[in-house]
Amino acid sequence: MALAGAAFDSIAVGERTLFERLLDRLRPGMLLLADRGFPSYDLYTAAARTGAELLWRVSASFALPVRKRLSDGTYLSELRGDKRAERVTVRVIEYSVADDDGISEVFCLITTLLDPDAAPALELARNYAERWSVEVLFKLVKVDLRTSGGVLRSGKPEGVRQELWALLCVYQALRTLIAKTAVIAGIDPARISFPPVLDAVKSSVRTAFSP
């Protein structure tokens, strides 16, 4: 999983504000996934204007009236802003996932992909499940890449930002190495585990710079 962009700030800055700083990283041809902490009319339409397709989970508090039932069981609705004229058509996908104890909570997704033939509901639900793979990136940065002791060395904001960018640059470089290796080996990059690659690179660097 490559990194398209990153934004971070103090705890006083909310996730939605950080998200707005990343809008210029979106491009046509991308599919942007987001959890239920992000959807709003303003953010959704701002992201859609970039040309990227959207697939966002919404909470139960969202009013999504059925405007048109589609052949695959999904339906068209409207995401509304504060003003009467602020309306955008969305396609709504509702589903549940079976777990070991039975059936999980109901998931409700909204998307800019309105055509069920071009974007089947099952495919979109499976794609949304991939959102959780970002947690792997967080774990790698928090656990695998950071220094022993688990804290950043700098005590100043600029130093912390510098260290975080350095960690993300190392992550991106190793992901690029994994992708190139997978192409040479003719295998899926997902089959190459990140920690062994990190260990191999560390060993190579130590050997290269040893007396």
C-alpha positions in Angstrom: 0.0 0.0 0.0 1.7 3.2 -1.2 1.3 6.5 0.5 -0.5 9.2 -1.6 -0.1 12.0 1.0 -0.1 12.8 4.7 -1.2 15.6 7.1 -0.6 15.9 10.8 -0.9 18.5 13.5 -1.5 19.1 17.1 -4.4 17.3 19.0 -6.3 20.6 18.7 -6.7 20.2 15.0 -9.5 17.8 13.9 -9.4 15.0 11.4 -11.7 16.9 9.0 -9.4 19.9 8.9 -6.5 17.6 8.2 -8.5 15.9 5.4 -9.1 19.2 3.7 -5.4 19.7 3.5 -5.1 16.5 1.5 -7.8 17.3 -1.1 -5.1 18.4 -3.6 -3.7 14.9 -3.6 -6.9 13.5 -5.1 -7.0 12.7 -8.8 -9.5 11.3 -11.4 -9.2 7.6 -11.4 -8.8 7.3 -7.6 -11.4 5.7 -5.3 -11.4 7.5 -1.9 -12.6 5.5 1.1 -13.6 7.2 4.3 -15.1 6.0 7.6 -18.3 7.5 9.2 -16.4 10.2 11.0 -15.9 12.2 7.8 -19.1 12.5 5.7 -20.8 15.8 5.4 -22.2 17.7 2.4 -19.3 20.1 2.3 -16.5 17.6 2.5 -18.2 15.1 0.2 -18.8 17.6 -2.6 -15.3 19.2 -2.2 -13.8 15.7 -2.6 -16.0 14.9 -5.5 -15.0 18.1 -7.3 -11.4 16.7 -7.5 -12.6 14.0 -10.0 -11.9 11.2 -7.6 -14.7 8.6 -7.0 -15.9 8.4 -3.4 -17.0 5.5 -1.2 -17.8 6.7 2.3 -19.5 5.0 5.2 -22.2 7.1 6.9 -23.6 6.8 10.4 -27.2 6.0 11.3 -27.8 9.8 11.9 -27.8 10.5 8.2 -31.2 10.9 6.6 -31.0 9.2 3.2 -34.5 9.1 1.6 -35.0 6.6 -1.2 -35.3 8.4 -4.5 -35.0 5.5 -6.8 -34.5 1.8 -6.3 -31.8 0.2 -8.5 -31.7 -3.3 -9.9 -29.1 -4.6 -7.5 -31.0 -3.5 -4.3 -29.0 -0.3 -3.8 -30.8 3.0 -4.2 -30.3 6.6 -5.2 -30.7 9.3 -2.5 -29.6 12.8 -1.7 -26.9 14.1 0.6 -28.1 17.5 1.9 -26.3 20.6 3.0 -27.6 23.5 5.2 -29.2 25.4 2.3 -32.2 24.2 0.3 -30.2 24.2 -3.0 -27.4 22.1 -1.5 -28.3 18.7 -2.7 -26.1 16.0 -4.3 -27.2 12.6 -5.6 -25.5 9.6 -4.0 -26.0 5.9 -4.3 -26.6 4.1 -1.1 -25.3 0.6 -0.4 -26.5 -1.2 2.8 -25.1 -4.6 3.9 -24.1 -6.6 6.9 -21.2 -9.0 7.4 -21.5 -12.4 9.0 -19.0 -13.0 11.9 -18.4 -15.9 14.3 -21.4 -14.9 16.5 -23.8 -14.3 13.6 -24.4 -11.1 11.9 -22.5 -7.9 12.5 -23.9 -4.3 12.5 -25.3 -2.9 9.2 -22.9 -1.0 7.1 -24.2 2.0 5.0 -22.1 3.4 2.3 -22.6 6.3 -0.1 -20.8 6.6 -3.4 -20.4 8.8 -6.4 -20.5 5.6 -8.5 -24.2 5.6 -9.4 -24.3 2.9 -12.1 -24.8 -0.6 -10.5 -23.6 -2.3 -13.7 -20.3 -0.4 -13.8 -19.8 -0.6 -10.0 -21.5 -3.7 -8.5 -22.5 -3.4 -4.9 -20.7 -6.5 -3.8 -17.5 -5.2 -5.4 -17.8 -1.9 -3.6 -18.5 -3.5 -0.3 -15.3 -5.6 -0.7 -13.4 -2.5 -1.7 -14.6 -0.7 1.4 -13.2 -3.5 3.6 -9.8 -2.7 2.2 -9.9 0.6 4.1 -8.8 -1.2 7.2 -5.4 -1.9 5.5 -4.4 1.6 6.4 -4.2 0.4 10.0 -1.2 -1.7 8.8 0.5 1.5 7.8 -0.2 3.0 11.2 1.2 -0.1 12.9 4.3 -0.1 10.8 5.1 3.6 11.6 4.2 3.3 15.3 5.9 -0.1 16.0 8.2 -1.3 13.3 9.9 1.9 12.1 10.1 4.0 15.3 13.1 3.9 17.5 13.3 1.7 20.6 11.5 3.2 23.5 8.5 4.1 21.4 8.8 7.9 21.4 10.0 10.5 18.9 13.3 12.1 19.9 12.3 15.7 19.4 10.5 17.7 22.0 9.6 20.5 19.5 6.8 20.5 17.0 9.0 21.1 14.0 11.3 18.3 15.1 8.3 16.0 15.5 7.1 16.8 12.0 10.5 16.2 10.6 10.8 12.8 12.3 7.3 11.8 11.1 8.0 12.8 7.5 11.3 10.8 7.7 9.4 7.7 8.9 6.9 8.0 6.1 9.7 8.5 3.5 11.3 5.3 4.8 8.0 3.5 4.6 7.4 4.7 1.1 10.9 3.7 0.0 10.4 0.2 1.4 7.0 -0.2 -0.3 8.6 0.8 -3.6 11.3 -1.8 -3.0 8.6 -4.4 -2.3 6.6 -3.5 -5.4 9.7 -3.8 -7.7 10.7 -7.1 -6.1 7.2 -8.5 -6.6 7.3 -7.5 -10.3 10.7 -9.3 -10.7 9.4 -12.4 -8.9 6.1 -12.3 -10.7 4.0 -12.4 -7.4 1.4 -10.3 -5.7 3.1 -7.6 -3.6 0.7 -8.4 -0.7 2.6 -11.7 -0.3 5.8 -9.9 0.7 5.7 -9.1 4.4 7.0 -5.7 5.4 8.9 -6.5 8.7 11.3 -9.0 7.0 12.1 -6.4 4.3 12.8 -3.8 6.9 15.1 -6.3 8.7 16.9 -7.0 5.5 17.4 -3.4 4.7 18.7 -2.6 8.2 21.2 -5.5 7.9 22.3 -4.2 4.5 22.8 -0.7 5.8 24.7 -1.9 8.8 27.0 -4.0 6.6 27.5 -1.1 4.1 28.5 1.3 6.9 30.4 -1.0 9.2 34.2 -0.3 9.6 
